[in-house]
Every structure is written in C-alpha cells, then in structure tokens.
Amino acid sequence: MQSQKDYWNKVAGDKRFTTPFRLDLFSRYVSKDDRILDYGCGYGRTLSELSSRHFTHLYGVDFSEEMIQRARFNESDEMKLSAINSGKLPFEDHTFDAVLLLAVLTCVHKDEEQDAIISEIKRVLKPGGIIYVNDFLINADERNVMRYKRYEQKYGAYGVFELPDGAVLRHHDDERVKIWTEGFEDLVYEKVVYRTMNGHCSNGLVYIGRGNKNQ
C-alpha cells in the first residue's frame, strides 16, 4: 500500500479523474443538509460539485496527502478535508447520512483492504444511510484480458494490472460487487461504460444502496 500511496502523492498535481458523479441519482436519496463523506476524495472534484449545489455538510478523506493539499485550493466553508494514514476513519459510529466511493476500490487491489474500507463505511454510516459507489468492471477485450492474465499470478486476483507509470489497478467481477454491497438494500445498480484517465473505454457500474435501518 505504501508504494501506491507514494504513487498517488507523486501524480496528485496531474491526474484528472473521469468517472462521472450522477448527482441526479444521488439527490433522490440524500438531502442538501445531510452529512456526506467522500472516501478517497482525491483533489475534491465531487465535493466541489456538491458544494456548488448547496450541500452544506461535506467531508473528504484520502490517504494521499498531496491530493488533500490540492483539494484545499478549492475548499469551501462547507468542506472539511483530512488525510488518513490507515483504513481507520477518524469519525464516530453513525456519523454520516451518506458515503461516496468514486473509483476508489479500483485503486485497492487486495480483497482484505477493500473489505476493511467497506467495514469502516458501514460503521460510520447512520442506520438507513446511503452508500454511492462507482467503479470499474471486468472487460472482455483482448487488451484487457492479456493484462489480467499477465498479472493474475503476481496479485492473486483476475482483473488486477499495472500501468507503465506505476499504478496498480483492479477491474472487478460481479461476485466482488456482491461482497461490497452485502447488507445494503439495492436502490440503483446500473452497468455503464466509462472513459478511463488514459482515454480508454471500460465497463463500470453505478450503485446506490441503503444501509440497515436497524443496525
């Protein structure tokens, strides 16, 4: 994980994230005065969009200190940003009405680290809280299949691959998505096609779920 933290710190000033945030869907389930956490907020592009639409209680965390520093250039009064050094979130249980995970799990190739993130999200969500996920799914084209197979033995999972600049990323199968969303009531699940940071097309998903109101 440290090597990937170093990578994201190194590229923090240059990257432009491309997966769209579906505010139209999100707004069906979340009010403008709800407490919202963007987990893996990067340089704060989604928080800035929410702030511009008058959402008033916005929090962002990222393990890249440089991404957080970049986000601070666009920080509004509604936004509270912090860098986290581990998967543990610096918030009490049942703090947030909604948590965002936008193209975060693609950057976390190990099952156990993904599971720890989801566990923390469930902990800080209020009973009946909303989770919004977008991420990348397995592709069947020759280019992707070749790199999945190339790195499967090294990383122990089909769908993981390395980029020449040092990033280690993962595309996910449906079974992995079921693990993320276990315990949530499915509100939205759309399979889509995204444009990646490097200009390629990839399968993806948009998911919105509601947590157990009796947790």
Helices and strands as residue ranges (DSSP letters): H 2-11, H 23-26, E 35-39, H 45-52, E 57-62, H 65-72, E 79-83, E 96-102, G 105-107, H 111-124, E 125-136, H 142-155, E 160-162, E 168-170, H 174-181, E 185-195, E 201-210
